[in-house]
């Protein structure tokens, strides 16, 4: 993928969570729950990835009156392979490991 950013452990965790359900839309709240990343850290990561066109986003219609619309995210098709490569590289450098591996250690 053309433009690269410096990936933090939190960004790698978000990418891993998105890859875990590749192709499926995920909401910020569920990503926060699955990664343990607070919203104040998570949403800037999502906005940065969206700005780089690595994420697809959309607004969902409000199903319950009075509730705000929800904004789900998913990795774009080309970003999926890039994310896999970045995760493999981070693991090789021992910079990061998936959450499941952390629980096994």
C-alpha angles and dihedrals in degrees: 000000000000110000117045131198130199105264120222124201088256092054090049090051090052091049090049091051091049091048090050088069099025113185093016123108114245130190124228092244093057091046089052091050095047095045101034089230113142118238093248088063099032101055096052088052091050092047091050092050090047092050089054089051092242090120131056114214137181140171117247121218116255109259096181118049113242095025120110120246116266124236114212125191138203135171115263115244095256092045092058094070091041090053092050090051093048092049092049090049092049091049091049090053088046088235093124143007130190118268091245090058091049091057091050095052 
